[in-house]
């Protein structure tokens, strides 16, 4: 008796064409269009809101509230996590001239173009303000009283901290204080090592852009007497 084991030449090639699909929906899924009707969710809407508490990847909420108490806490507690380097200071100056100088002036004396042309009034000099880098960041995030709105949607977290370095340098110059020394390369490496993979800020922010977070800060600005003109 002769038995052939060659099989049918038309048989399925197990390496390239399987005859059975396990969980076929993973292979032949329905290509829903964004916002089209679908019967798999309540309300028959394909696009669903993320679960409560969801945050964008690479971004964490800012924990200081838009209030006088939040301002005071940020002023006292919030520290600039970026090393004070020539590069960060130069970037801060460039960004300041884009977003801030038109009101606060390139020197921080409150004599920006809009003030000189009397479009707005009452912008104080940094020389007359008791501010810290934490309070500077807080006001850029939430906005201040009167004309100043939030710059959270226009600037990234890293950019706001760079601006804070430059505003601090302007303030020291206006008050006749000595300029800060730039950190050494060794100090900068140690700071980066301590930060590791964590956020650039110790209070819920990171190094990347924040473009995707809520753009409603301008509408949330409250009148905080302690933040006037910062």
C-alpha positions in Angstrom: 0.0 0.0 0.0 1.3 3.4 -0.9 0.2 6.5 1.1 0.8 9.9 -0.3 1.7 12.7 2.1 2.1 15.4 -0.4 -1.3 16.9 0.0 -3.3 19.0 -2.4 -1.3 21.6 -4.2 -4.1 24.1 -3.7 -4.1 23.6 0.1 -3.8 26.7 2.3 -0.3 27.9 2.9 -0.2 28.2 6.7 2.5 30.8 6.6 0.7 33.3 4.4 -3.0 32.5 4.2 -4.8 31.2 7.2 -8.2 29.7 6.7 -9.6 30.7 10.1 -9.7 34.2 11.5 -9.8 34.5 15.3 -11.7 37.6 16.4 -12.4 38.7 12.8 -13.5 42.2 13.9 -9.9 43.0 14.6 -9.1 42.3 10.9 -12.3 43.6 9.3 -13.3 46.5 11.5 -15.8 49.1 10.4 -14.2 52.3 9.3 -16.3 54.9 11.1 -16.1 58.5 10.1 -15.6 61.0 12.8 -18.9 62.1 14.3 -21.0 59.8 12.2 -23.8 57.8 13.7 -23.0 54.4 15.1 -24.9 51.9 17.1 -22.2 50.7 19.4 -22.4 53.6 21.9 -25.2 55.2 23.8 -26.6 58.1 21.9 -25.5 56.6 18.6 -22.5 58.9 18.3 -19.2 57.5 17.2 -16.9 60.1 18.7 -16.9 59.8 22.5 -15.6 62.2 25.2 -12.6 60.8 27.1 -13.2 59.4 30.5 -13.2 61.9 33.4 -9.7 62.8 34.6 -8.1 62.2 31.2 -5.2 64.5 30.3 -3.3 65.0 27.1 -0.1 62.9 26.8 2.9 64.9 28.1 0.8 67.4 30.0 -0.5 67.7 33.6 -2.9 70.2 35.1 -1.6 73.4 36.7 -2.6 73.1 40.4 -2.7 76.7 41.5 -6.2 78.1 41.4 -7.2 81.4 39.7 -7.7 83.2 43.0 -5.9 85.5 45.4 -5.0 82.4 47.4 -3.7 80.6 44.4 -1.6 83.6 43.4 -0.1 83.9 46.9 0.7 80.2 47.0 2.4 80.3 43.5 4.4 83.4 44.5 5.7 81.7 47.6 6.1 78.1 46.5 6.5 77.9 42.7 10.1 77.8 41.6 11.6 78.0 38.1 12.8 74.5 37.1 14.7 75.7 34.1 18.4 76.4 34.7 19.4 80.0 34.4 21.5 79.8 31.3 22.4 82.3 28.5 20.2 80.2 26.1 17.1 80.2 28.4 17.6 83.9 29.1 17.9 84.8 25.4 14.9 82.8 24.5 13.0 84.5 27.3 13.9 87.9 26.0 12.8 87.0 22.5 9.4 85.7 23.7 9.0 88.7 26.1 9.5 91.1 23.2 6.8 89.3 21.3 4.1 88.9 24.0 4.9 91.4 26.8 6.9 94.4 25.6 4.0 96.1 23.8 2.5 96.9 27.2 5.3 96.4 29.8 8.1 97.9 27.6 11.3 96.3 26.5 12.9 97.4 29.8 10.0 96.3 32.0 9.3 99.9 33.1 5.7 99.9 32.0 6.3 102.1 29.0 5.3 99.9 26.1 4.0 101.1 22.8 0.4 100.8 23.8 1.1 102.9 27.0 3.0 105.6 25.1 0.2 105.9 22.6 -2.3 106.1 25.5 -4.2 103.0 24.3 -4.0 101.6 27.8 -2.8 103.2 31.0 -1.7 102.0 34.4 0.9 99.4 33.5 3.4 99.5 36.5 7.1 99.2 36.3 8.6 96.0 37.6 10.7 98.2 39.9 7.5 98.9 41.9 6.3 95.3 42.1 6.9 92.7 44.7 7.0 89.6 42.4 8.7 86.3 42.1 9.2 83.9 39.2 6.3 81.9 40.6 3.9 84.8 40.5 5.1 85.8 37.1 4.3 82.3 35.8 1.0 82.3 37.5 -0.1 85.6 35.9 1.0 84.4 32.5 -1.0 81.3 33.0 -4.3 82.8 34.3 -4.0 86.4 33.3 -4.1 89.4 35.6 -6.5 92.2 36.4 -7.7 94.9 33.9 -6.3 94.3 30.3 -4.0 91.4 30.7 -5.4 88.0 29.7 -4.0 84.5 29.9 -1.1 83.5 27.7 -1.5 79.8 28.4 -2.7 79.1 24.9 0.0 81.2 23.1 3.0 79.9 25.0 4.3 76.5 26.1 5.2 75.8 29.7 8.9 75.9 28.9 8.5 79.3 27.2 6.6 80.8 30.1 9.5 79.8 32.4 12.0 81.3 30.0 10.0 84.6 30.0 10.0 84.4 33.9 13.8 84.3 33.8 13.9 87.4 31.6 11.3 89.4 33.7 13.3 88.5 36.8 16.5 89.9 35.1 14.6 93.1 34.1 13.3 93.5 37.6 16.8 93.1 39.2 18.2 95.7 36.7 15.4 98.2 37.5 15.9 97.8 41.2 19.6 98.2 40.9 20.3 94.6 42.1 23.2 92.5 41.0 22.5 90.2 38.0 22.2 86.5 38.7 25.1 84.3 37.7 24.5 81.7 35.0 24.6 78.1 36.1 27.7 76.2 35.2 27.5 73.3 32.7 28.1 70.9 35.6 25.2 72.4 37.6 23.0 72.3 34.5 23.8 68.6 34.1 23.0 67.9 37.7 19.7 69.7 37.4 18.7 67.7 34.4 19.7 64.5 36.2 17.5 65.4 39.1 14.6 66.1 36.8 15.1 62.9 34.9 11.9 62.0 33.0 9.7 64.0 35.3 7.9 67.3 34.4 9.9 70.4 34.0 7.9 71.9 36.8 7.5 70.4 40.3 3.8 71.5 40.3 2.2 69.7 37.4 3.7 70.9 34.2 6.1 69.4 31.7 8.6 70.5 29.1 6.4 70.0 26.0 3.9 72.3 24.5 0.5 72.8 26.1 -1.3 73.7 22.9 -4.0 71.1 23.4 -5.2 72.0 26.8 -8.3 74.0 27.5 -8.3 77.4 25.8 -10.8 78.9 28.2 -8.4 80.6 30.5 -9.1 84.0 29.1 -12.7 83.7 30.1 -11.9 82.5 33.6 -9.8 85.6 34.5 -10.9 87.0 37.8 -10.1 90.4 39.3 -7.2 89.7 41.7 -5.9 92.9 43.3 -2.6 91.1 44.1 -1.9 90.4 40.5 -2.5 93.9 39.1 -0.2 94.9 36.4 2.2 92.0 36.6 
